[in-house]
Amino acid sequence: MLHANSTSRTNWAALESRSEENIDYSDIPPLTDDFFERATLRIPADQAHNLVQLDPDVKQWFQAQGEQYKTLINNVLRQYIERNKTQRQA
């Protein structure tokens, strides 16, 4: 396993310049129904706490505000917390 400060030895430029036709998939087993029935979604612990379900229209509104919409969502939630701290602690 590579550590966060490790440097990748992958030649990304060479990979990106490759076309789909030049990739050999013959050693990859087929993805069968059995595979998907037994598969488990694994989300790294440091990312799992960042998953939030949003209604589609709410997400669309925030996305329409610009590229930094995730930061905007965080800021809105933080303001809500700050304004309601005393109500929850009482």
Residue pairs with C-beta under 8 A, 6 or more apart in sequence:
2 8
43 51
52 73
54 62
54 73
62 69
62 70
62 72
62 73
63 69
65 72
66 72
